Amino acid sequence: MLERVGGERERARARTQLLCARENSLRALVICSTMSAKSAISKEIFAPLDERMLGAVQVKRRTKKKIPFLATGGQGEYLTYICLSVTNKKPTQASITKVKQFEGSTSFVRRSQWMLEQLRQVNGIDPNRDSAEFDLLFENTFDQWVASTASEKCTFFQILHHTCQRYLTDRKPEFINCQSKIMGGNSILHSAADSVTSAVQKASQALNERGERLGRAEEKTEDLKNSAQQFAETAHKL
């Protein structure tokens, strides 16, 4: 009886480990697929227009949009991405673009687009936990989204907040119900900036130390040269 119970426990443990392994593999595939899609969107949608994509998040609607008429000839299922981009030419203009990829297609299609100035409110839904849900309120529309993962939403929000602070001067959108790490402090952008600053400081320190060593070496060389000259003069006199 005990052996049977032990065997069932082992089989249950093995099944749990197998399910975890499968889940991790699927998660890794989703992440790789998302990264590949974002790279393709950047090249296909924004590069030809001399724009630089700063970030993107894959989303689904939390609530279905009401259609006032019966749509016909639809293109089937699709993936939706909300993308943030800036122009390379001055003066720099930032925009938010909705991009779709329809089922069976390897290409991406640009849909709605708003200038960053039209963004009025960014709602993170819950400031106390990692949530994949968020809302975007523009001048003329309001969308309720859920990101593919909470971390992807968090990264997009950090980039969006940083971009608003950098490129908008007169009127900035309101960020509500957002975690503190999105508004600064632990932002990946600040961390990246700190890393770059630290690297520059280390490089500068290394150059200063190298300069000091070279200076000391030159002084020693000059001392040896003077000593050799004095020795030569003394030997000549003798």
C-alpha positions as CSV (number, residue, x, y, z in Angstrom):
1,M,0.0,0.0,0.0
2,L,2.8,2.4,1.0
3,E,4.7,1.6,-2.2
4,R,1.6,2.4,-4.3
5,V,1.1,5.7,-2.6
6,G,4.8,6.5,-3.0
7,G,4.6,5.7,-6.7
8,E,1.6,7.9,-7.3
9,R,3.4,10.8,-5.6
10,E,6.4,10.3,-7.8
11,R,4.2,10.2,-10.9
12,A,2.3,13.3,-9.8
13,R,5.6,15.1,-9.1
14,A,6.9,14.1,-12.5
15,R,3.7,15.4,-14.2
16,T,4.0,18.7,-12.4
17,Q,7.6,19.1,-13.5
18,L,6.7,18.3,-17.1
19,L,3.9,20.9,-17.0
20,C,6.2,23.5,-15.6
21,A,8.8,22.7,-18.3
22,R,6.2,23.0,-21.0
23,E,4.9,26.3,-19.6
24,N,8.4,27.8,-19.4
25,S,9.1,26.7,-23.0
26,L,5.9,28.3,-24.2
27,R,6.7,31.5,-22.3
28,A,10.1,31.6,-23.9
29,L,8.6,31.0,-27.4
30,V,6.1,33.8,-26.8
31,I,8.9,36.2,-25.7
32,C,11.1,35.4,-28.7
33,S,8.1,35.7,-31.0
34,T,7.2,39.1,-29.6
35,M,10.7,40.4,-29.8
36,S,11.0,39.3,-33.4
37,A,7.6,40.9,-34.3
38,K,8.7,44.2,-32.7
39,S,11.9,44.2,-34.7
40,A,10.0,43.5,-37.9
41,I,7.5,46.3,-37.1
42,S,10.4,48.8,-36.6
43,K,11.8,47.9,-40.0
44,E,8.6,47.6,-42.0
45,I,6.5,50.4,-40.6
46,F,8.7,53.1,-39.1
47,A,12.1,52.9,-40.9
48,P,10.8,53.7,-44.4
49,L,9.3,56.9,-42.9
50,D,12.5,57.9,-41.2
51,E,11.0,57.2,-37.8
52,R,12.6,55.4,-34.8
53,M,10.4,53.0,-32.8
54,L,11.1,53.5,-29.1
55,G,8.8,50.7,-27.8
56,A,5.8,48.6,-28.4
57,V,3.4,46.4,-26.5
58,Q,1.2,43.5,-27.8
59,V,-2.4,44.0,-26.7
60,K,-5.9,42.8,-26.8
61,R,-9.1,44.7,-26.1
62,R,-10.6,44.2,-22.6
63,T,-14.0,45.1,-24.0
64,K,-15.1,44.7,-27.6
65,K,-15.6,47.8,-29.5
66,K,-19.2,48.5,-30.6
67,I,-19.6,48.6,-34.4
68,P,-22.6,50.7,-35.6
69,F,-23.0,48.6,-38.7
70,L,-22.6,45.0,-39.8
71,A,-19.1,44.6,-41.0
72,T,-18.6,42.3,-44.0
73,G,-15.5,41.0,-45.6
74,G,-13.4,40.9,-42.5
75,Q,-9.8,39.7,-42.5
76,G,-10.1,37.2,-39.7
77,E,-8.0,37.1,-36.5
78,Y,-5.2,39.5,-36.0
79,L,-2.5,40.6,-33.5
80,T,-2.5,44.2,-32.3
81,Y,0.5,46.3,-31.2
82,I,0.6,49.7,-29.7
83,C,3.8,51.4,-30.8
84,L,5.6,54.6,-29.7
85,S,7.9,56.3,-32.2
86,V,9.7,59.6,-32.9
87,T,10.9,61.2,-36.1
88,N,14.6,61.4,-36.9
89,K,14.2,64.8,-38.4
90,K,14.1,67.9,-36.4
91,P,11.9,69.2,-34.8
92,T,11.3,65.8,-33.3
93,Q,7.7,64.6,-33.2
94,A,6.4,61.6,-31.2
95,S,3.4,59.5,-32.0
96,I,1.5,56.5,-30.9
97,T,0.5,54.0,-33.7
98,K,-1.7,51.0,-33.7
99,V,-0.2,48.2,-35.9
100,K,-1.9,44.9,-36.8
101,Q,-0.8,41.6,-38.2
102,F,-3.6,39.6,-39.7
103,E,-3.7,35.8,-39.5
104,G,-1.8,34.1,-42.3
105,S,0.2,37.2,-43.1
106,T,3.9,37.9,-42.3
107,S,3.6,41.6,-42.9
108,F,2.3,44.4,-40.6
109,V,-0.3,47.1,-41.3
110,R,-0.5,50.6,-39.9
111,R,-3.9,51.5,-38.5
112,S,-4.8,54.4,-36.2
113,Q,-2.2,57.0,-35.2
114,W,-2.2,59.8,-32.7
115,M,0.3,62.5,-32.0
116,L,1.7,62.3,-28.5
117,E,0.2,65.7,-27.8
118,Q,-3.3,64.1,-28.2
119,L,-2.7,61.7,-25.3
120,R,-4.6,62.9,-22.3
121,Q,-4.4,60.1,-19.7
122,V,-2.6,56.8,-19.1
123,N,-4.4,54.6,-16.6
124,G,-2.4,51.7,-15.1
125,I,-5.5,50.3,-13.4
126,D,-3.8,49.1,-10.2
127,P,-0.8,50.8,-8.5
128,N,-0.4,48.0,-5.9
129,R,0.3,45.0,-8.1
130,D,1.7,44.0,-11.5
131,S,-1.3,44.2,-13.8
132,A,-1.4,43.7,-17.6
133,E,-4.4,45.9,-17.9
134,F,-4.3,49.6,-18.9
135,D,-6.3,52.4,-20.6
136,L,-5.3,55.1,-23.0
137,L,-7.4,58.3,-23.3
138,F,-6.9,60.5,-26.3
139,E,-8.6,63.6,-27.4
140,N,-11.1,61.7,-29.6
141,T,-11.0,58.1,-28.4
142,F,-10.7,55.8,-25.4
143,D,-9.3,52.3,-25.5
144,Q,-9.2,49.6,-22.8
145,W,-6.3,47.2,-23.3
146,V,-4.6,44.2,-21.7
147,A,-1.0,43.5,-22.6
148,S,0.4,40.1,-23.3
149,T,2.3,40.3,-19.9
150,A,2.5,42.7,-17.0
151,S,6.2,43.2,-17.5
152,E,5.8,44.1,-21.1
153,K,3.2,46.7,-20.1
154,C,5.5,48.1,-17.4
155,T,8.4,48.5,-19.8
156,F,6.2,50.2,-22.4
157,F,4.8,52.6,-19.6
158,Q,8.4,53.5,-18.5
159,I,9.4,54.4,-22.1
160,L,6.1,56.3,-22.7
161,H,6.5,58.3,-19.4
162,H,10.1,59.1,-20.3
163,T,9.2,60.2,-23.8
164,C,6.4,62.4,-22.6
165,Q,8.8,64.1,-20.1
166,R,11.3,64.6,-22.9
167,Y,9.3,65.8,-25.9
168,L,6.2,67.4,-24.4
169,T,6.5,70.8,-22.9
170,D,3.1,72.5,-22.7
171,R,0.7,69.7,-21.8
172,K,1.7,66.3,-20.5
173,P,-0.7,63.4,-20.1
174,E,-1.8,62.3,-16.7
175,F,-0.5,59.0,-15.4
176,I,-2.9,57.5,-12.8
177,N,-3.0,54.2,-10.9
178,C,0.6,53.5,-12.0
179,Q,3.3,51.8,-9.9
180,S,6.1,54.0,-8.6
181,K,8.7,52.2,-10.6
182,I,7.0,53.4,-13.8
183,M,7.2,57.1,-12.8
184,G,11.0,57.0,-12.1
185,G,13.2,55.6,-9.4
186,N,13.6,52.0,-10.6
187,S,12.9,52.9,-14.3
188,I,14.9,50.8,-16.7
189,L,15.7,54.0,-18.5
190,H,17.2,55.6,-15.4
191,S,19.1,52.3,-14.7
192,A,20.4,52.3,-18.3
193,A,21.4,56.0,-17.9
194,D,23.1,55.3,-14.6
195,S,25.0,52.3,-16.2
196,V,26.2,54.5,-19.0
197,T,27.3,57.3,-16.6
198,S,29.1,54.7,-14.4
199,A,30.9,53.3,-17.5
200,V,32.0,56.8,-18.6
201,Q,33.2,57.6,-15.1
202,K,35.2,54.4,-14.9
203,A,36.7,55.0,-18.3
204,S,37.7,58.5,-17.3
205,Q,39.2,57.3,-14.1
206,A,41.2,54.6,-16.0
207,L,42.5,57.3,-18.4
208,N,43.5,59.5,-15.6
209,E,45.3,56.7,-13.9
210,R,47.0,55.7,-17.1
211,G,48.1,59.4,-17.6
212,E,49.5,59.4,-14.1
213,R,51.5,56.2,-14.7
214,L,52.8,57.6,-18.0
215,G,53.8,60.8,-16.3
216,R,55.7,58.9,-13.6
217,A,57.4,56.8,-16.2
218,E,58.5,59.9,-18.1
219,E,59.9,61.4,-14.9
220,K,61.8,58.2,-14.2
221,T,63.1,58.1,-17.8
222,E,64.3,61.7,-17.4
223,D,66.0,60.9,-14.1
224,L,67.8,57.9,-15.6
225,K,68.8,60.1,-18.6
226,N,70.3,62.7,-16.3
227,S,72.0,60.1,-14.2
228,A,73.6,58.5,-17.3
229,Q,74.7,61.9,-18.6
230,Q,76.3,62.8,-15.2
231,F,78.0,59.3,-15.1
232,A,79.3,59.8,-18.6
233,E,80.7,63.3,-17.8
234,T,82.4,62.0,-14.6
235,A,83.9,59.0,-16.5
236,H,85.2,61.4,-19.2
237,K,86.9,63.6,-16.6
238,L,88.6,60.5,-15.0
